[in-house]
Amino acid sequence: IQSEDFRFVRPLIGFETFAKGELIAHNGADDIRAPCDDCTVFMPAQKAILGREAVYLTRPML
């Protein structure tokens, strides 16, 4: 998290999947988007803390 204005686009509990390019969060002026299809959100932060990870993104193994 690099901005005090960090926020997810919707409440996340974990293991939600996103399509490639789908918006996951806003980090100030920057958008965080899914890098691949079936991108899974793992351990989203319940509270935004500057300098910490907001979420881990995983991709399916082939």
Beta strands, then each sheet from edge to edge (+ up, - down):
strand 1: 7-8
strand 2: 17-18
strand 3: 23-27
strand 4: 30-33
strand 5: 39-42
strand 6: 56-58
sheet 1: 1+ 3- 4+
sheet 2: 2+ 5- 6+
end
